[in-house]
Each structure stands twice: as C-alpha cells, then as structure tokens.
Amino acid sequence: MDTVAAVFYALVCGGVAASVPTIQSRIGRIVAGAVTGVIASVILPYIRSLLA
C-alpha cells in the first residue's frame, strides 16, 4: 500500500467532504471524506491491475 497516496486521498476527500451539507458535523464530514479517500487509495491499485 502506498502510504503517501493514502494520506493524499484522505486529505483531499476530507477537504471536499467538509463542504458537503448533508452531514451536520464538520468533523463527521471530514472523517467520512478521509475514510472514502483511504478506501479509494486501497482499491485503486486493484483497478489499475485489472485494466492493464
């Protein structure tokens, strides 16, 4: 697993999620975005290998 990619995706998705109004808590939005980013960074290499 690429730690740099995981941290990058977590920060980007956390920042994006901070502006989503459906989750009331700003911390909740950041956590949801960070989790989404980590999942995306874990799944991305598998998707790349399937397409290669």
FILOSE-209613 format. One record per residue (C-alpha): residue in one letter; y, z, x. Coordinates in steps of 0.1 Angstrom, whole numbers. Layout:
# residues N
site code a v Y w Z u X
...
//
This chain:
# residues 52
site code m v 0 w 0 u 0
site code d v 34 w -9 u 13
site code t v 55 w 23 u 11
site code v v 88 w 5 u 16
site code a v 81 w -18 u -13
site code a v 71 w 12 u -35
site code v v 103 w 31 u -27
site code f v 124 w -1 u -31
site code y v 109 w -8 u -66
site code a v 112 w 28 u -76
site code l v 149 w 29 u -67
site code v v 157 w -5 u -83
site code c v 138 w 3 u -115
site code g v 152 w 38 u -116
site code g v 187 w 24 u -114
site code v v 180 w -1 u -141
site code a v 164 w 24 u -163
site code a v 194 w 47 u -160
site code s v 213 w 23 u -182
site code v v 187 w 20 u -209
site code p v 200 w 38 u -241
site code t v 166 w 42 u -258
site code i v 157 w 73 u -237
site code q v 182 w 100 u -243
site code s v 179 w 119 u -210
site code r v 193 w 102 u -179
site code i v 167 w 119 u -157
site code g v 140 w 107 u -182
site code r v 152 w 71 u -178
site code i v 153 w 74 u -140
site code v v 117 w 88 u -139
site code a v 105 w 61 u -163
site code g v 120 w 34 u -142
site code a v 107 w 49 u -109
site code v v 72 w 51 u -124
site code t v 75 w 15 u -135
site code g v 86 w 4 u -101
site code v v 57 w 22 u -83
site code i v 32 w 6 u -107
site code a v 48 w -28 u -101
site code s v 46 w -24 u -64
site code v v 9 w -14 u -65
site code i v 0 w -43 u -89
site code l v 20 w -70 u -71
site code p v -4 w -75 u -41
site code y v -33 w -80 u -65
site code i v -14 w -106 u -85
site code r v -5 w -123 u -52
site code s v -41 w -124 u -41
site code l v -52 w -139 u -75
site code l v -26 w -167 u -72
site code a v -33 w -175 u -36
//
